Amino acid sequence: MTRNPGGAVWTGRRVRAVGALLFAGSFLVYLAVSRLESVAYDAASMIGVAHQMVNHFSLNASGGFDDYLRLSTPYSPYGIGTSLLIVPFYAVSKVTGHEQAVLALINPAVTSTTVVVAYAIGRRLRWSEALAVVAAATFAVCTMALQATTELFSEPSVSLCVALVIWGALRWRDGIPSGALLVGIAAAAAAQFRSDSVVTVWIGLLALPLIVSWSEVRRPRRMAAVGVPLVLSLVGIGAYNDLRWHSVLKFSYNGQGFHTPLFHGLDGLLLSPGKGFFLYNPIAVLGVVGIVLLLRTNRGVGVLFLLLIVPRIIFFARWDAWEGGVDWGPRFLLPVVLLFVLGAVEVLHRTTARSLSGTAARAGFVLLALAGLAVGYLSVRVPYEQWYGTLAAPASAARYAHGHPFFVGQGGTAVGDAYDFTFRASQIRGDLDLLVQGGAEMAPAAFREGHATTGWLLLGSGVAGLAGACVVAVGIDRTRRRRGDVDDAPLNPSGPGRGPTVPTAA
């Protein structure tokens, strides 16, 4: 193989085109399924803080929204990150009007960016361009990331930060010094969106010496690049806590703590019919296999994935509100969805298409992705809160929740228990029932009465964009094979932090 500078330039342009198509395609799909509004209490609280910042230069949430639960007055219990993200969008809406519609663009934009970063991670993992696009597109539309774009929660932003930490670590490994700064900034930002990231995201930094050489990690400039953003983030969290609670170390949301029995929470988050992670993200089943493969073939990345996954699951399994309230699936686990998707594609990367194991892996991937797509359809077709409202009605509660005990020590309800732990009262089953019985409302604003043409145009354009990204990626792979060019992704045959590198855009 020989280096081909002209080919590298050509490839670089095509790579950027793939990234642009992935962003545009996923963003248009998210617009097609958007409700153009936020209905969650958490979102209203964070929007209220943004209102106060723009209108009164204050962090006090009082007067910024209708605090009907009286949990966010005078200050919101949530991190400042999402409110800061809302500020420019809200400021634009004061000029253009249509505040709800403008704010509804935030998480589609955030998640579309995560889709592009997923593609960049695939390239850094030495996958083919086509497999990198498959990973990005699967995450975009075949997981609960799709539904998460329709509400203004903080988890999509944390998901982006986690993706950037992984990408930054791989860039650093490949000899791009800015990777260290990217790791530090992304981890620091994650803590501003959700303070639990100090435990559930920052712990992943312990894997850096397995990805980057220890001598490189110890360099003062690199340590500062990672450490300074983290310290500034901690100072910011402490100052915000002190302002609200008069205690630098008070992180709790209105007195909530860790009282859920561990195995009860693990059962609910991972396996239960109502909130089980693998039910809402079927592709994660194959992802488990891929993460095991990574631990054998790319130990540093595999350990990084485990550190980002396991502590998060344990942390929220013990959390009082482990289920995340009335929402779609286990939303607190959204930041690890991409890791399981990457694991699933790693299985494809490590197997040959013509082998028995490769054929089985590809068939399983397709079936699980289609199952995820079907679940995703339900998640955006029916308003996520409609089924719980239906279930809470006396007649429905008697039918679906009778005989189910309260949450142990949580002061919950039989309806809530049935919603989380039984299939007959679960969100997926409930949405199916509403559709079959003709009682389901139309969630996407673009498909409501008189707007279906707009919805189909947005959806069709988005799918075309994702398909176009795949076509261009396949073309890049074919051209590389034909020309015999060296892959423009950095090579690293000598181990972490060593070996020749060829910087690229991704």
N, C-alpha and C positions, 0 to 999 in steps of 0.2 A: 504494500500500500504506500502511496505517496501523498504528501500534502499538496493541496490544490487551493491556493489563496483565492482564485476566482470562484471556485466551487464553494468555499467557505462563505464568501460574500453573498452568493446566490442563496445558500442555505440559510444564512442569517436573515435575509429578507423573508424567506418563506416561513421561517420559525416565527417571526414577528406577525406575519399574516395569520398563522395558526392561532396565536395568542389573541389577536384582535377578533377573529371569528368566534373563538370560544367565549370571549367576554360578551360580544354582541349577541351571539346566539342564546346563551344562557340568560342574559339580561332581558331579551325579548320574551323568552318563555316565562320568566318571572313576572314580567308586566302583564302577560296574558292571563296569568292565574291570580294576579293581585286583587285584593279586596279594596285597595285604595283607602284603607282606614285601619286604625288600631283599636282593638276592643279590650285588651288586657289591662288590668289594674296596674301591673308593673310598668307597662309602657306609658300609661297616663301619668304615673308618678315621675318618670324620667323626662317626659315631655313638659310637665309642669315646671321642673327645675330649669329647663332650657328657656321656657317662657320668662321666668323670673330673671334669668341672666341677661336676656336680650332687652326686656322691657324695663327692668329695675336694677340691673347690675347687681343682683343678689343671688345667693345660693339657697335662700329660703324658699321652700316649695309652697308655702301658704299663699293662696290666691291664684296659684298657677294652674290649678285643676280642681275638680270636684272630688275631694278625698272622702268618698262615701264609706270607706272602711276605717277611716281615722287612724291609719297606720303610717302615713307619710307626712304628717304635719307636726312640727313646722318644717322638718327636713326629710327628704327622701332617704330610705334605708339602703338604696342601691348605689353602686359606684358612679363616679362622676363621668366616666368615659363615654357612655351612650348619650348622656345629656350634652356633652361637648360636641359630639358628632352631630347631634340634632341641630345645634345652634345655627350653622350656616344655612341649612335647609329651611329652618323656621324663618330666618331673616329673609331669605328669598321669597318665601310664601307671603310675607307681609307686603311685598311689592306686587307679586303676581296673583295673590289669593289662592284658594284651593289648598289650604294648609294640610289637610289629611292626605290628599293625593301626593303632595310634594314630599311629605315625610315618609310616605309609603315607598318612595324610591330608595331609601337608605339601605335596607337590608338586601334588596335585589342587587344593588351596586356592590355591597360588601361581599355577598356570596359569589357574584360573578367574578370578582377579583380573586377569591379563593379558588375558583375553578381554574383560572389562569395559573395560579401558583401551583396547583396540583399538577398541571401539565409540566411546569418547570421542574418540579420535584422528580417526575418521571424521567425527564431527560438527564437529571443529575444522577439518577439510579442506573443509568446506562441502558434504559429501555429503548426500543424502537420508537420513532415518532408516533406511529399508529397506536402502540400500547399506551403511551403517555396521554394521547387524546382520549382513548377509551377510559382511562382512569378519571380524567377530568369530567367527561360527559356522564359517566356513571354516577359520580358524586353529585353532579348538577341535577339530575332528573330521576334517579333511581334510589334515592335515600330520603330521609326525613329533612335533609337540607332544603328540598323543594318547598315543603310546607313552612319551614322556618322563615322563608323570605316574606311570608304574608302577615307577619306580626313583628312588632318592634321590641323584641327581646334583645338581651345582650349577648346571647350565646353565638349568633353568627359572627360577631366581631371577635369573640374569643377564638372561634374556629379559624378565622383568618390569621390571627396572631400565632396560633399553634402551627399552621401551615408555614408561616414565614420563619418561625424558629427552625423548623426542619430544613427548609430551603436554605436559610442562612448557614446552618451547620454544614450542609453539603457543599455550599460555595466556599466556605472556609476550608473544608477538607481539600478542595480542589485548587487551593492556592490563591483564592480571591480574598484579600484581606478585609474587604468591606463586609464579608460574611459575618465576621465577629460582631461588628456594629449592628448588623441586621438582627442577629440573635438577641443582643441586649435590648434594642429598641422594641422588638416584637414582644419579648417576655415582659418588659416593663409596661407596655401598653395593655397587655392582657390583664394585668393586675388592676388597672384603672377601670376596665370594663366589668370585671368581677374580682373582688379582693381575694376570693378563694384561690385565684391563680397563683398566689404566692406559694401555695402548697401544691396545687394540681398541675401547674405549668412549669414553675421554676425548678421543680425537682428533676425535670428532664435535662437540665443543664449538667447534672452529674454524669451524663453519658458523653459529654464533649471529649474527655480524654480518650475515649474509645473510638472516636470519629476523627479527631484532629490529634496530631502528635503532641505529647505532653510538653515538649520543649516549645512548641508553638503556642499552646494554651498559656504557658507561664510567661510569655513575653509581656512586659509591662504595658505596652501599647494595646495589646489584645485584651489583657485583663481589664484595662480601663474602658475599652470599647464595650465590653459586656457589663462590667460592674457599675460604671457611672450611671447609665440609664436605670439600672435596678435600684440603686441608692436613691436617685431622684424620685423614682416611683414610690418607694417606701415613705419618703419624706412627704410626698403629696398625699398618700393615703392617711398617714398619721395626722397631718394638718386637717384634712377633711373630717376625720374621725373626731378630732379634738373640737372642731367647730360644732359638730352635730351633737356629740355625746359627752363632751368635756373629758374625754379619755382617748389617748392616742391608740391604745390597744383594743378598743372596743370595736369588733368587726361584725358582731351578731346583728341579724335582721330582726329588730323588735323582739328580742328575747328568745328567738329560736336557737336551738342548740342541737346536740347530737345524742338523741335519746332513742332513736329507732333501733331495735335489735338488728345486729349486723346481717344475719341470714334472712331476716324478713325483708330488709332493704335490698339485699342482693337478689333475692327471689323476685321482688317487684321490678327492679331495674333491668334484669337480664332475661327472665324467663316467663314472667306473668303474662297472661293474655291481654291485660289492659295496658301495660306499660313496658313490656319486654323489649329490650333493645334489638334482639335478633328478629323479632316479629315485624318491627317497624323498619328494619334495615336488613332484609334477607341476605344481601351480598356479604354481610359481615360474617356469615357462617364460613364461607370460603376464605375470608380475610384472616380468620384464626389460623388456618393452615399456612397462609402466606407469612404471617408474623413468625410462626415457628421456623419456616424456611429462612427468613431473614436472620434469625438468631444463629442459624447454622452457617449461612453463607455471607452475611454482612452483619457481623455481631454488633458493631457500634450502633448502626441504625436500628437493629432489632431491639437492643436495650433501650434506646431512646424512645421507641414506640411503646415498649412496656412501661417505662416510667411515666409516660404521658397518659397511659390508659388505666393501669391498675390503681394508682393512688386516687384518681378521680372517681372511679367506681366505688372504692371503699369509702371515700370522703362523703359522697352523696348517699350511699347506702345507709349511713348512720345519721344523716341529716333529718331533722324533724319533718321537713316538707320534701322528702326525697323524690316524690312523684312530680313535683313542679306545679302542682295545682291542676286546674282544668286547662289542659293544652293537649297537643298532639304528641303522644309518645313521651319517652324519657328525655325531655329537652335539655337537662343538665349534662347529658352525655353527647350532645351534638358535637362538641369540639373534638371527639375522638372518631367520629364517623369516617372522616377522610382517611385516617390511619388504617381502618379496616378495609376500605376500598383499595388503598395502595397495596395492602397485603394480598388482597384477592388478585390484583393484576400481577403482583410478583409471582404468583403461582403460574400464571400464563407465561411470564418471562422465563421461568426456570424449567418449563416443560416444552417438549417438541410437539408441534401440531400433529405430526404423523404418528406419534407414539400412542399407545393405549392410554397412558396417564395424561398425556396432553389432550387427547380427544375428550376424555372424561372431564378434565379441568375446564375445557372450553364449553362443553355442553352444560356443565354445572353452572359456570359463570353466566351463560345466556339465560338459563332458567331462573336463577336467583335474581338477575337483573330485571327480567320481565316481571317476576313477582314483586320486586321493589317498585317497578313502574306502576303496577296495578294498585299497590298500597298508596303510592304517591298520588294517583288519580283521586282516590277517595279523600286524601288529606286536603286537597285543594278544591274539590268539587262541592263539598258540604262544609259550611262554617263549623270550625272545630268545637265551638261551644254549644251547637244546637243539640247534639245528642245528650250531653249532660243535662241540659235544661229539660229535655224530654224525659230523661231518666228520673229526674227529681220530682216529676209530677206524681201525685199520690198513686194513681192507678199503675203507672209504669214502675214506681218504686216497689209496690206490692208484688208486681210480676217478676221483676228482674233482681231485686235486692233482698227479698224476703229470706230470712234465715242466715244472713251473713253478719258476722260480729263486727263491732266497732274496731277501729285501729287500736292496737294495744298501747295504752297510755297516751294516745294522741288526741283523744276527744273527737275522733272522726265520726263518720256516719256509716250506716249500713250501705247507703247508696254509693258513697265514696269507695268503700271496700269492694263492692261488687264491680264498680267501674274500673278499678285497678287490677283485680285478681280473678275475675271470672270472664270467660269468653262471651257468655250470653249478654252481659252488660258492658262489654268492652267497646272502645271507641270504633274500632274497625267493624265489628259486627253491627253496632248501632247505626253507623253510617250506611252500611249495606241495607239494613232494614228500612231506613228512611228513604233510600233510593227506590227500593222495590215497592214500598207502600205509597210512593208518590208524595211523601211529605218533606222531602229534602229541599231546603232553600238553595239558591244558586249563589255560591260564594264569590267567584271571580266577577269583578265589576264589569269586565269587558264582555262577559257572556250573559249579562242580565238582559231584560226585555229591551229590544231595539238596538242592542250593541253586539250581537253575536258575530256580525261580519268583522267588526274591529277585533274581536277576540280571536277569530280564526286567522286573520291576517297576521296578528302578532305571534300567535303560536306557530303558524306555518313558517314565518320568517325566522323565528328562533330555531326551529328544527332544521331549517335549511342552513342556517349559520353553523350549527353543530355538525351537520353532515359535511358541509364545506370544509370545516377544519379537519375532519377525518380524511377527506379526499386529498387535501394538500399534504397532510402528514404522510399518507401512503405514497404520494408522489416523491416526497423528500427521501423516503426509505429506498424507493426504487432507483432514484438517481444516484444515491450513495453507492448502492450495490453495483450499478452499471459503471460508474466512474472509478470505483475502487478507492474513493477518498477516505482519509482518516476521519472517523467520527469527530465532529467538532465539539462534542461534550468532552470535558477534560478527562484524561486518562490518569489512573492512579494505581499502577501495578505493584508499587513498592510498599503499600500500606498507608495508614492514615498520615496525612500531612506531608507525604513525600511523593516523588515521582514527577514526570513531566506533566505540565498542564497547558491547556490551550483555552484561554478565557473566551467565553461566549456570552451572548445576550441573556441566555436563560441560566 
